[in-house]
């Protein structure tokens, strides 16, 4: 599943990065329990393979979200301004992404238990 997700997501992420002027070093896919994506300061973006089950507009939003972290490593005002410039529906999409994660099948996202 992770390999398939990488083959699907990497070209799309790199295309969005090129169009928006971002440089992505490495793209990875994982089967994460609580995160949809992550980004390191070194330009490594990880995407959750479970995103294969999400609508394309939410996948695109998540990709823009992680790309914005290449410039803004936090969720401060600068981050949201940049994300809004790339995805005019970012606030709506962010809420939809959170709803989709909560309402997905139980096997798709299991919270880590203490």
Secondary structure, DSSP 8 states (H G I E B T S, - for coil): -HHHHHHHHHHHHHHHHHHHT----EEEEE--SS-SEEE-TTSEEEEEGGGGGS-HHHHHHHHHHHHHTTT-SS-SHHHHHHHHHH-TTHHHHHHHHHHHHHHS-TTT------
